[in-house]
Amino acid sequence: MGKAEQRELASRLAVLLAHLLKWRHQPQLRGKSWRDTIAIQRKSVARRLNAAPSLKTTSKDPAWQEDVWLDALKESIGETGLDASAFPETCPWSMSQALDPEFWPED
């Protein structure tokens, strides 16, 4: 797959991870909007991975995952106003957890 598809996957996964972080770290602000965004991004990432099997290889690359995580952290810090130290340095969830519609990170 092309670089555009990889960027799109990275962008959607970063948004998903950022919202999971916000869900975990700001439980008092949980609402329908966040729940909807998480559901939409999960479906979008899953569709892209199913439509383009070569993206599955990309998504398993540790360097790629780290870049996505850093994007998610940056977004989360900017949107929450929390200090970077409030968040884990590495993603605490596996790809399968993040994409699981039944998974909701708690405090």
Secondary structure, DSSP 4 states (H G I P E B T S, - for coil): --HHHHHHHHHHHHHHHHHHHHHHH-GGG--HHHHHHHHHHHHHHHHHHHH-HHHHHHHT-HHHHHHHHHHHHHHHHHHH---GGGS-SS-SS-HHHHH-TT-----
